[in-house]
Amino acid sequence: MNLRRFIPIRRFRDPRPVVAVLRLAGVIGRVGPLRSGLQLAGLEKQIERAFSLSHLSAVALAINSPGGSAVQSAQICGRIRALAEEKEVPVIAFAEDVAASGGYWLALAGDEIYADGASIVGSIGVLYQSFGLNDAIARLGIERRVHTAGARKGALDSFRPENAEDVAMLESVQEDIHEAFMEMVRARRGDRLKGEEEDLFSGAFWSGKRAVELGLVDGLGDLRSVMRARFGDRVRFRPVDGDRRWWRARLGVKSADPLALGAGVIAAIEERLTWSRYGL
């Protein structure tokens, strides 16, 4: 009996190429006691699984993030790059609705970056936000008492008037972080950058179409179309899921403490405001 009539031997010799799909969606860093953003601690096993699949041809990053923590952005990007170089696997990043600020930092983990024409891309800058509540507590007759060891320990306290020296200290830190961000963009994009640095690194953001012209992304296209054009129609997409107990990480309800619940509400509002900066 000729077994070749029944066994598709070609499939064993020529396995279908596999593309691991790693989704990076949400605000980066710790959002609050009731919500968990993108952090390396929660993503590391997921990233490692993406690079350990059999017959792996590439890892695709599906990014939808308005940014957040610079440290977590750098660590997640760094871990992806380390494994890409160790395993010699190309990484292709795809911006969905938005890959801005730290979200664009994540996209820099890709050897190539693609976006939709209407994606929001860029915002290469550093942002600090707070509230000034000193007048509010004064009107309520509330006296705030803060005791510190260290002249600058109470810097930028929202319940105290803003101090020029505190602001200067903050701006110095922001400049250091901004420089690290710019160096990462230069290192990863190199001579593909076409815009003036004064504009590229101003904190401005652009549509995906304009980002192509500026060299911030390599082209327009969605994940499946680009990967099929590169690896053929037989390519297999393998989404790499996180912890199946996602509801625990998402809800994070550990107690009925009203203070924790209140902090969670504030965190949710801040997260909503982060997205709304980009009209989302």
C-alpha positions in Angstrom: 0.0 0.0 0.0 1.3 3.4 -1.0 1.0 5.5 2.2 1.9 8.6 0.2 -1.7 8.6 -1.1 -3.1 9.1 2.4 -0.5 11.1 4.3 0.1 14.7 3.3 3.9 14.4 3.7 4.5 17.9 2.4 2.8 19.4 5.5 5.4 17.7 7.8 8.3 18.9 5.7 6.8 22.4 5.2 4.9 23.3 8.3 2.7 26.4 8.2 4.4 29.5 9.4 3.2 30.8 12.8 2.8 34.4 13.9 2.4 35.0 17.6 0.0 37.8 18.4 0.7 39.7 21.6 -1.9 42.3 22.5 -0.8 45.3 24.5 -3.9 47.3 25.2 -4.6 49.9 27.9 -2.9 52.4 30.1 0.7 51.5 31.0 1.6 51.1 34.7 -0.4 50.9 37.8 -3.7 52.7 37.4 -5.2 52.2 40.8 -6.2 49.7 43.5 -9.1 48.4 41.4 -7.6 48.4 38.0 -4.3 47.0 36.6 -2.6 48.5 33.6 0.2 47.1 31.4 3.2 46.1 33.6 6.1 43.9 32.9 5.4 41.8 36.0 2.0 40.9 34.5 3.2 40.5 30.9 6.5 38.7 31.2 5.2 35.1 31.0 2.9 36.1 28.2 5.9 37.7 26.3 8.0 34.6 26.9 5.2 32.3 25.6 5.0 34.4 22.4 8.6 33.7 21.6 8.5 30.0 22.5 5.9 28.8 19.9 6.9 26.1 17.4 7.5 27.1 13.8 7.5 30.8 14.8 8.1 33.2 11.9 7.3 36.5 13.7 5.8 38.1 16.7 3.1 40.7 16.0 2.4 43.4 18.6 -1.2 44.7 18.5 -0.9 48.0 20.4 -3.7 50.1 21.6 -2.4 52.4 24.4 -2.4 56.1 25.2 0.7 55.7 27.3 1.4 55.9 31.0 4.5 54.9 33.0 7.8 55.6 31.3 9.6 52.9 33.4 7.1 50.2 32.5 7.1 51.2 28.8 10.9 50.9 28.7 10.9 47.5 30.6 8.2 45.9 28.4 9.9 47.1 25.3 13.3 46.0 26.6 12.1 42.5 27.4 10.5 42.1 23.9 13.7 43.3 22.2 15.9 41.0 24.4 13.9 37.9 23.4 13.7 39.0 19.7 17.5 39.1 19.5 18.0 36.0 21.5 15.5 33.9 19.4 16.3 35.8 16.2 12.6 36.4 15.6 11.4 39.5 13.8 8.9 41.7 15.7 6.2 43.7 13.8 4.2 46.3 15.7 0.7 47.4 14.7 -0.9 50.6 16.1 -4.7 50.2 16.4 -6.7 53.2 17.7 -3.7 54.8 19.4 0.0 54.2 20.0 1.0 57.4 21.7 3.5 58.4 24.4 4.3 55.2 26.2 2.2 53.4 23.6 4.6 54.5 20.9 7.5 53.4 23.1 6.0 49.9 23.1 5.7 50.1 19.3 9.5 50.8 19.1 10.0 47.2 20.2 9.0 46.3 16.6 11.5 46.0 13.8 8.8 47.6 11.7 5.7 49.6 12.7 2.4 49.7 10.9 -0.7 51.8 11.6 -4.2 52.5 10.2 -4.5 55.8 8.4 -6.7 57.1 11.2 -4.5 55.7 14.1 -3.1 58.3 16.6 0.7 58.0 16.7 3.4 60.0 18.5 3.2 62.2 21.6 6.9 61.8 22.2 7.1 63.8 25.4 6.6 63.6 29.2 3.4 64.7 31.1 2.8 65.4 34.7 -0.7 66.1 36.0 -2.0 67.1 39.4 -4.6 69.3 41.1 -4.1 72.5 43.2 -6.4 72.2 46.2 -4.9 74.6 48.6 -7.5 77.3 48.1 -10.3 74.7 48.3 -9.3 73.4 51.8 -8.7 77.0 52.9 -12.3 77.9 52.1 -13.5 74.8 54.0 -11.4 75.8 57.0 -9.2 72.8 56.8 -5.6 73.0 58.0 -3.2 70.5 56.4 -0.3 69.4 58.7 2.7 67.9 57.0 6.0 67.2 58.8 9.0 66.1 56.8 12.7 65.3 57.3 14.3 66.8 54.1 13.5 70.2 52.8 12.1 68.9 49.5 10.3 65.9 50.8 6.9 67.6 50.5 7.5 69.0 47.1 4.5 69.3 44.7 1.9 68.7 47.4 -1.5 69.3 45.9 -2.7 70.9 49.1 0.1 73.6 49.2 0.7 76.5 46.9 3.0 75.7 43.9 6.6 76.4 44.5 9.0 77.5 41.7 11.8 75.4 43.0 9.6 72.3 43.1 8.5 73.0 39.5 12.2 73.3 38.4 13.0 70.0 40.1 10.1 68.3 38.3 11.1 69.8 35.0 14.7 68.5 35.4 13.3 65.0 36.0 11.0 65.3 33.0 13.9 66.4 30.8 15.8 63.3 31.7 12.9 61.0 30.9 12.2 62.9 27.7 15.9 62.4 26.6 15.7 58.7 27.3 12.5 58.5 25.1 14.1 60.5 22.3 17.3 58.3 22.4 15.1 55.2 22.1 13.3 56.7 19.1 16.6 57.6 17.4 18.1 54.2 18.1 15.1 52.2 16.8 14.0 54.4 13.9 17.4 55.7 12.8 17.5 57.2 9.3 13.9 56.3 8.7 12.9 59.5 10.6 12.1 62.2 8.1 10.7 65.1 10.3 12.6 67.7 12.2 13.4 66.6 15.8 11.9 69.9 17.1 8.6 68.7 15.8 8.9 65.0 16.3 9.9 65.3 19.9 7.5 68.2 20.8 4.8 65.9 22.3 2.6 66.4 19.3 0.7 63.5 17.8 -0.4 62.7 14.3 -2.6 60.4 12.2 -1.1 57.2 11.0 -1.0 58.6 7.5 1.1 61.6 8.6 3.2 59.3 10.8 4.3 57.4 7.7 5.4 60.7 6.1 7.4 61.5 9.3 9.0 58.1 9.4 7.5 57.2 12.8 5.8 54.2 11.2 6.8 52.2 8.1 3.4 51.8 6.4 -0.3 51.5 6.6 -2.0 48.2 7.1 -3.7 45.9 9.6 -2.1 42.9 11.3 -3.7 40.1 9.3 -3.3 41.7 5.9 0.4 42.6 6.4 1.3 39.2 7.9 -0.5 37.3 5.1 1.2 39.4 2.5 4.5 38.5 4.1 4.1 34.9 5.0 1.3 33.7 2.7 -2.3 32.7 3.2 -1.3 29.6 5.1 0.1 31.6 8.0 -1.3 30.6 11.4 -2.1 33.4 13.9 -1.6 32.4 17.5 -2.9 34.9 20.0 -1.0 34.7 23.3 -3.4 35.2 26.1 -2.6 36.4 29.5 -3.8 35.0 32.8 -7.2 33.3 32.2 -8.3 34.7 35.6 -8.4 38.1 33.9 -11.3 39.2 36.0 -9.1 39.2 39.1 -6.6 41.4 37.5 -9.2 43.7 36.0 -11.4 44.0 39.1 -8.8 43.6 41.8 -11.5 43.7 44.5 -9.7 42.7 47.7 -12.0 44.4 50.2 -15.0 46.6 50.5 -12.9 49.4 51.9 -14.7 52.6 50.9 -11.4 54.5 50.6 -10.1 51.8 48.2 -13.3 52.0 46.2 -13.1 55.8 46.1 -9.5 55.6 44.9 -10.6 53.2 42.2 -13.2 55.6 41.0 -10.6 58.4 40.8 -8.2 56.0 39.0 -10.9 55.1 36.5 -11.6 58.8 35.8 -7.9 59.5 35.3 -7.6 56.6 32.9 -10.7 57.9 31.0 -9.0 61.3 30.7 -5.8 59.8 29.4 -7.8 58.2 26.5 -9.8 61.3 25.9 -6.7 63.3 25.1 -6.7 61.5 21.8 -10.5 61.8 21.2 -11.2 58.2 22.3 
